[in-house]
Amino acid sequence: MAAVFVLAATPHAQDTVPLFRASVDVVTIDAFAHQNRKPIGDLTSGDFVVRDNGVEQVVGSLGTTDSAHVIIGLDLSGSVDGRTLEQLRAAVRALVGELTPQDRVSLFTFSDRVRLLMRASPPGGNLDATLARFEASGATPLHDAIVFGSALSFADQGPSVFLLFTDGQDTTSWTSAARTLDVLRRTNVVVFPVGAGLPTAVTSAPFSETFTRQTWMAPTAGDGLRLLQSAADVTGGEFLRINKGAHLSETFRGILSQYRQRYLLTYSPSGPPAPGWHRLDVRLRARAGSVVAREGYMARNP
């Protein structure tokens, strides 16, 4: 197994946000190698350079994301209109229809509260009955939803991809933006936020108080965009902005298609184990192109 993560606590209040700790014997990095956003295939472990806290590592094996735990989190706050609600139902059907028997799917919605509808389940079953329970109302606990979705990654041993849809910014979370990003740094889930009809410009700075203080602060529209972009950057995913009314089925399927073409790089960290934050740098050794991967991982004493 990659890193060993332990979930402790529940996301019901800011001072009890889940804490994730890792004792690392083997590290697995979920990486997307591309050239101008086109995936690069047929790579070997020798094609990658991996540095852990600046020290180059020996990549022991190279895997794929042919099977995965797909986590879907949907904003069903009052701002979601009837047309968008129907598109979300269609998009979930389309995405689940692309899954294989080896995949697992979790599905939850968030508005006045977080509702878990499927947990690491095989694709199939009575999906229409589940989708019929969708109902838009209430506020947007976006930060809490990100934490909840990341916690769901522990429900299955496979690599996890988290597709998060929202059409607004946080209004009611217990969790601060800073705490949300800290939790993501302690998980191995890859986050793909999908923002519908959001402002086009990120107006807050990365060092804004919203992202550096653990206490909850009411975010601006720019803060909301910064959080979604940061969630993607921290975990090695991608933030997709779409127009409200865009074809969500194509967007959801496109995320899964890209995820299927990622690599799993595994190595045993060289040198004595070092607790705390490990910064990762993943590049191609002698091939043209770029690599998108998570920024790092958190390790603790064995």
N, C-alpha and C positions, 0 to 999 in steps of 0.2 A: 504494500500500500504506500501511497505517497507520504504526505505528512499526517501525523495522528492528531486530530483535533478533538477537543472535549467541549461540549456545550454545557454551560452552567448558568442557570437563571432563566427568567422569562421576560418578554418585552412588554410588561404592563406599566412600568414607570421608568422614568429616566435613570434612577439610581439602581434599577435592576435590569438594564439592558444586557443581553447575552454577552458573556466574556468567552473568548476563544483562545486557547493556549495550545502550543504545538511542541511536541518533543520529536525532533526531526532526525531520522536515520536515513531516510531516502526522500528526496524532493522530486516532485513531478510538476513540470511547467507546461501549461496549456498555451501553445504558441501558434500564431497565424503568420505564415511566411507568404509575402505577396510582392508583386511588382505592379505599381499603379493600380492597386486594389484587385488585381487578378491573382488568384492563388498559384503558388509555385508547387508543382507536384514532384514526386520521385526523389525527394531529398533523403539523405542518410544522416545518421547521428554525427558523422564527421563534417557535415556541411554547416553545423551550428557551433557558434562560440557562446558559451554560457559563463558569465562571471557572477560569483556570489560574494558580495562585499568586496568587489574588485579582484578576487582571486579566480582565475580560470579553472573550470571544473571539467572532469572527464564525463561526457554523456554516455551512460552505460547502455541505454536502450532507447528506442524510438517507437512510440505507439501512435495510434490514431484515435479519433473520436467517432468511430463508426457507430458506437452505441453510447448513449448518454442519458443523464437524468435532466429532463427539460422542465424547468420551473417557469410557470406563467403567472404573473401578477398583474391584475387589471384594475385600473382606477374606475370605479363606478360611482363617483361623487355626483352631486346634483347637476354639474355642468355638462355631463355626458348626455347628449340628446338621443332621441329615439333612433335616428339613422345610424349614429355611431354605435349604439348598443347592438343593433342588428349586424353591423359590420364586425364587431368584436365576436359575436357568436359565430359568424361565418369564418372569421380568421382562425379561431380556435379549432373549429372543425377541420379546416384545411391543414393546419399545422399538425394536429393529432393524426390526420390521415396520412401524413408523410412518415410517421414513426414506424419502427420495426418492433417485432415481439421482444427484442433484446433491450429496447429503450424503456424508460420509465418516465412518467409525467406527474407533476404536481401542479395544481391549479388553485389560486385563491383570488379573491376580490377584496378591495378596500374602499370604504366610504365612511359611514358613521362607525364602523368597526371592521376588523379583518375577518373574512369568512373563508375557511379552508374547505374546498370542495373536493379535491383529490390529493392524495399524499403518496408519492412514489408508486403510482399504480401502473400496471401494464396498459398500453393504449387499447382503446376499444371500450367495451362495456356500454352502458346506457348513457352515452355522452349527451344526447339531446335533452334528457331529463335534467342533467346537471346544468346545461346551458339555459334551460328554461327558468332556472332560479335567479338568473341575472336581473337585477333591478337597480336603477340609478337613483341615488338620493344621498343627502348628507354632505359631509365635508371631505377633506383630502389629507389623511395621515400618511403623507408620502415617505417621510423618514422612517416611520414605524414599519411601513410596508417593505422597504428595502431591507431592514434588519430581519423581518419575518422571512422574506424570501431567501436571504442568505442562510438563515438557520435551517430552512428546509433542505439545503444541500446535504445535510448530515443524514437524511432519511434514506440515502442510497449510496453505495460504494463507488458508483461510476462517476466519470467526470460530469460536472454540473454546469449547465448554461441557464441563465436567469433572464427571461424576456419580461421587461417591465413596461407596461403602457400607462401613460398619464396624459391628461390634457390641461393640467394646472399645476400650481405650486402648493407646497405644504401649508396647511392651515391649522391642524389640530394634533400633531404628533407629540408624544412624550419625549421622544428622542431628539437630541440636538443634531445639527448637520455634522459637527465635528465628531460626535460619538458614532454617527452612522458610518462615516468614512473609516473610523478606527475599527469598527466591527468588520467591514469589508476587507481590511488589511489582514484580518485574522481568519479568513475563510479561503477556500480555494474555488469559489464559484466565479464564473465569468459573466459579467452583467452587460446586457444590451438594452439600455433605456430607449423607448420609442416615445417621443414627444409630439403630440398632435396639436397644431394651432398655437404653439408657444411663441413668445417674442423671439426675434431673430438675433438679438445681440446679448452677449453676456456682459453685464454692466458691473458686476462685483469683482474685486481683485481676489486672487488666491489666498491672500493673507487677511481677508476680511474677517472681522470678529466672529461672524457667523460660522466660520470654518476653523477657528482657532480656540474658541471657548466651548467648554463642555456643557454649559447651561443653554437652555433653549432660548432662541431669539427669533422673533417673527421675521421670516425671510422676505426679501424683495423678489420681484420677478427675475432679476438678474441673478440673485442668489440661487433660485430654483434651477436655472439653467446651469449655473456653475456646479451645483451638486450632481446633476445628471451627467454632465461631462466628466466630473471627477470620479463618479462611480464607475464609469466605463474605463477611464485611464488607470485607476488603481488596480482593476481586476483584469485588464487586458481585453476588454470588450470594445464596443463602439456605440456612440450616441447617435441615433437616427432621428432627425427632425422631419416631420411630414406635415403637409397641410391638412387641416381638419376636413374630413370627407374623402381623404385619399384611400386607395385600395389597401386595406389593412391585411388582407389575405396574402397579397404579394409581398408585403413587408415582412410578415411573420415567416413565411416560407423562405424568403431570402436569408433571414437570420439563421435558420436551421441549415440551409444549404452551405452558407459560409462556415458555420461551426463544424460541419461534417468534414471540412477540408483543412482542419487544424492538426497540429502535431502534438504529441505528448512526449516531452523530453524528460528522462529520468536520470538522476545522478545521486551519488552519496557525497555529501559535503566533505571536502578535504580539510585537514587540520583539525585542531581541537574544537568541540562544539561551542558555539558562542550564543548565549541567550540574547533575546531582544530582536530588534528589527534587522533583517537581512535585505539589502538592496540587490535586485537582480538586473543584469544587463544581458540581453539575448540578441545576437546578431548572426548574419550569415558570414561564413568564413571566406569563401572565394567565389560567391555567386552574387550577381546583381539582384537587388531587392531589399526589402525591409522586413522586420519581424515585429509583430505586436504581441506583447506578453504582459503579465501582471508586473507591477512595480517591485514587488518583493513579498516577503512572508515574515511572520512573527514566530520565533522559536523560544523555548524555555529550557531551563536546566532539566536533564533527564531525571 
